[in-house]
Amino acid sequence: MNELYTLGFGLLLGIKHVFEADHLIAISTMLTEKKNPQKAALIGTFWGIGHTTTLFVVGLSVLLLRLSIPQAIAERLEIIVGLMLIVLGVQSIRKKVVSHEHKHTHGSISHSHLHQDHTHQHKKSFFIGMVHGFAGSGALMVLVLSLINSVWQGILYILLFGLGSTISMTFMSLVIGLPLSKSLTVFNKTEQYIRLLAGMISVLFGISIIYSILH
């Protein structure tokens, strides 16, 4: 029964894990490009798959080889997360700046819309999830090794943690993406300013992560 409680705790911890600020900020910068709530939810799903993939690979190595992740490496991985947030923010700001408005005329009616670069968002989300997984693997492995008595239990714990984080991020992406999609559909100009704001927040938070580790 204690084993079931421990595994259930892994699932709940995975659900809670998503609410860390760097996770939500990274995903939010991508969601500013989605005008469809379903596609926004998929961004969260692919993040969760990437996150779980990294945790599983690192976790399996730690459990089988009884390795530990030094604090210095864990801090460097957090710096990588900070750099990633800065890059995502700069990309978001750049798309706001370089996006250009095209006017079209249909009969006597003229309208305009913005053209942006089309990128492989699912692959990008998967990669972001992997980076977050690497950064969070140290703390998770310490917890797993303190709670789990066998390799198979450890693997199941990590998979349930990953399942919880995937479900939670899919849901959060839908929650964030729904109002965004409505505003972006109704107000074209809003898209530019939301993207700019999300980019600035991502850059500032990335800088704060790096600063907190180096000082």
C-alpha positions as CSV (number, residue, x, y, z in Angstrom):
1,M,0.0,0.0,0.0
2,N,2.9,2.4,0.8
3,E,4.2,1.7,-2.7
4,L,0.9,2.8,-4.2
5,Y,0.9,6.0,-2.2
6,T,4.5,6.7,-3.3
7,L,3.6,6.2,-7.0
8,G,0.5,8.3,-6.6
9,F,2.6,11.0,-5.1
10,G,4.8,10.9,-8.2
11,L,1.7,11.5,-10.4
12,L,0.6,14.4,-8.2
13,L,4.1,15.9,-8.1
14,G,4.2,15.8,-11.9
15,I,1.0,17.7,-12.1
16,K,2.3,20.3,-9.6
17,H,5.7,20.5,-11.3
18,V,4.2,22.2,-14.4
19,F,3.3,25.3,-12.4
20,E,7.0,26.4,-12.0
21,A,7.4,29.8,-13.5
22,D,10.1,29.0,-16.1
23,H,7.9,26.2,-17.5
24,L,4.8,28.3,-18.0
25,I,6.8,31.3,-19.3
26,A,8.5,29.2,-22.0
27,I,5.3,27.7,-23.2
28,S,3.4,31.0,-23.1
29,T,5.9,32.6,-25.5
30,M,5.0,29.8,-28.0
31,L,1.2,30.1,-27.3
32,T,1.2,33.7,-28.5
33,E,1.6,32.2,-32.0
34,K,-1.4,29.9,-31.8
35,K,-5.0,31.1,-32.7
36,N,-6.4,27.6,-32.3
37,P,-6.9,26.3,-28.7
38,Q,-6.5,22.6,-29.8
39,K,-3.2,23.4,-31.4
40,A,-2.2,25.3,-28.3
41,A,-3.0,22.2,-26.2
42,L,-0.7,20.1,-28.4
43,I,2.2,22.4,-27.7
44,G,1.8,21.5,-24.0
45,T,1.5,17.8,-24.9
46,F,4.7,17.8,-26.9
47,W,6.5,19.7,-24.1
48,G,5.4,17.0,-21.7
49,I,6.6,14.2,-24.0
50,G,10.0,15.9,-24.3
51,H,10.2,16.5,-20.6
52,T,9.4,12.9,-19.8
53,T,11.8,11.5,-22.4
54,T,14.7,13.3,-20.7
55,L,13.7,12.4,-17.2
56,F,13.3,8.7,-18.3
57,V,16.7,8.5,-19.9
58,V,18.5,10.3,-17.1
59,G,16.5,8.5,-14.5
60,L,17.2,5.1,-16.0
61,S,20.9,5.8,-16.0
62,V,20.8,7.0,-12.4
63,L,18.8,4.0,-11.2
64,L,20.8,1.4,-13.0
65,L,24.3,2.8,-12.4
66,R,23.5,4.4,-9.0
67,L,24.9,7.7,-10.2
68,S,24.4,11.1,-8.7
69,I,24.1,14.4,-10.3
70,P,26.5,16.9,-8.8
71,Q,25.2,20.3,-7.7
72,A,27.5,22.1,-10.0
73,I,26.1,20.3,-13.1
74,A,22.5,20.9,-11.9
75,E,23.3,24.6,-11.6
76,R,24.8,24.7,-15.1
77,L,21.6,23.0,-16.4
78,E,19.6,25.8,-14.8
79,I,21.7,28.4,-16.6
80,I,20.9,26.6,-19.9
81,V,17.2,27.0,-19.0
82,G,17.8,30.7,-18.4
83,L,19.6,31.1,-21.7
84,M,16.8,29.2,-23.5
85,L,14.2,31.6,-22.0
86,I,16.2,34.6,-23.3
87,V,16.4,33.1,-26.8
88,L,12.7,32.3,-26.8
89,G,12.0,35.9,-25.6
90,V,14.2,37.4,-28.2
91,Q,12.6,35.3,-30.9
92,S,9.1,36.4,-29.8
93,I,10.1,40.1,-29.7
94,R,11.8,39.8,-33.1
95,K,8.7,38.3,-34.7
96,K,6.7,41.2,-33.3
97,V,9.2,43.7,-34.9
98,V,9.7,42.0,-38.3
99,S,6.1,40.8,-38.8
100,H,4.6,42.9,-41.6
101,E,1.1,43.8,-42.4
102,H,-0.3,42.9,-45.8
103,K,-3.5,44.5,-47.2
104,H,-5.9,42.6,-49.4
105,T,-8.9,43.9,-51.3
106,H,-11.9,41.7,-52.1
107,G,-14.3,43.8,-54.2
108,S,-14.9,47.0,-52.3
109,I,-13.7,45.4,-49.0
110,S,-10.2,45.8,-47.8
111,H,-8.6,44.0,-44.9
112,S,-5.2,43.3,-43.5
113,H,-3.5,40.5,-41.7
114,L,0.0,39.7,-40.3
115,H,2.4,37.2,-41.9
116,Q,4.9,35.5,-39.6
117,D,7.4,32.7,-40.2
118,H,6.0,29.2,-39.9
119,T,8.2,27.0,-37.6
120,H,8.0,23.5,-36.5
121,Q,6.3,24.3,-33.2
122,H,5.8,20.8,-32.0
123,K,9.5,19.9,-32.4
124,K,10.4,23.2,-30.7
125,S,8.1,22.4,-27.8
126,F,9.5,18.9,-27.5
127,F,13.0,20.3,-27.3
128,I,12.0,22.9,-24.7
129,G,10.5,20.1,-22.6
130,M,13.8,18.1,-22.9
131,V,15.8,21.0,-21.7
132,H,13.5,21.5,-18.7
133,G,13.7,17.8,-18.1
134,F,17.5,17.9,-17.9
135,A,17.4,20.9,-15.5
136,G,14.8,19.2,-13.2
137,S,16.4,15.7,-13.3
138,G,18.8,16.3,-10.4
139,A,16.1,17.2,-7.8
140,L,13.8,14.4,-9.0
141,M,16.5,11.8,-8.8
142,V,17.3,12.7,-5.3
143,L,13.7,12.3,-4.4
144,V,13.3,9.0,-6.3
145,L,16.3,7.5,-4.7
146,S,15.1,8.4,-1.2
147,L,11.6,7.0,-1.8
148,I,12.0,4.0,-4.1
149,N,13.5,0.6,-3.2
150,S,13.8,-1.0,-6.7
151,V,14.7,0.0,-10.2
152,W,11.2,-1.0,-11.6
153,Q,9.5,1.1,-9.0
154,G,11.8,4.0,-9.8
155,I,11.0,3.7,-13.5
156,L,7.3,3.6,-12.9
157,Y,7.6,6.6,-10.6
158,I,9.3,8.6,-13.3
159,L,6.8,7.6,-15.9
160,L,3.9,8.6,-13.6
161,F,5.6,11.9,-12.9
162,G,5.9,12.4,-16.6
163,L,2.3,11.5,-17.2
164,G,1.2,13.9,-14.6
165,S,3.3,16.8,-16.0
166,T,2.1,16.0,-19.6
167,I,-1.5,16.1,-18.7
168,S,-1.1,19.2,-16.6
169,M,0.8,21.1,-19.2
170,T,-1.7,20.1,-21.9
171,F,-4.5,21.5,-19.7
172,M,-2.6,24.7,-18.8
173,S,-1.7,25.3,-22.5
174,L,-5.4,25.0,-23.3
175,V,-6.3,27.3,-20.4
176,I,-3.8,29.9,-21.5
177,G,-4.3,29.4,-25.2
178,L,-8.1,29.8,-25.2
179,P,-8.3,33.5,-24.2
180,L,-5.3,34.2,-26.3
181,S,-6.8,32.6,-29.4
182,K,-10.0,34.6,-28.9
183,S,-8.1,37.9,-28.6
184,L,-5.7,37.2,-31.5
185,T,-8.6,36.2,-33.7
186,V,-10.7,39.4,-33.0
187,F,-7.8,41.9,-32.8
188,N,-4.9,41.5,-35.2
189,K,-2.9,44.3,-33.5
190,T,-3.3,42.6,-30.1
191,E,-1.2,39.7,-31.4
192,Q,1.9,41.9,-31.8
193,Y,1.7,43.4,-28.3
194,I,1.0,40.1,-26.5
195,R,3.9,38.6,-28.3
196,L,6.1,41.6,-27.3
197,L,5.0,41.4,-23.7
198,A,5.6,37.6,-23.5
199,G,9.0,38.0,-25.0
200,M,10.1,40.7,-22.6
201,I,8.9,38.6,-19.6
202,S,10.8,35.6,-20.9
203,V,14.0,37.5,-21.4
204,L,13.8,39.2,-18.0
205,F,13.0,35.9,-16.2
206,G,15.9,34.1,-18.0
207,I,18.3,36.8,-16.9
208,S,17.0,36.6,-13.3
209,I,17.6,32.8,-13.3
210,I,21.2,33.2,-14.5
211,Y,21.9,36.1,-12.1
212,S,20.5,34.1,-9.1
213,I,22.8,31.2,-9.9
214,L,26.0,33.2,-10.6
215,H,25.6,35.5,-7.6
